[in-house]
Amino acid sequence: MDKVELKVSIETERLNALCFFMSSKGNTTPQKELERKVQELYEEYVPADTREYLDSKIKSPTNRPRRHPRKTVVPKPAEEMGELQ
């Protein structure tokens, strides 16, 4: 599945203060925390059976990019290459 980017607005001074205090209290960022909160909202509001269905759809082999098989190179006999010994 494709991902969508959410846009959130905040005043520069508030974001700077948030970043400062988040970094002093732990190894996290506003981005990480927002992603965690969105996951919590998803788990709270989307029913479990729907989440399971979507997870199976995401993990489905048909949604994975196809890998092209590697070409096998068969060496030519010396006779065909004009290298008679």
Buried (B, 14 or more C-beta within 10 A) or exposed (E): EEEEEEEEEEEEEEEEEBBEEBEEEEEEEEEEEEEEEEEEEEEEEEEEEEEEEEEEEEEEEEEEEEEEEEEEEEEEEEEEEEEEE
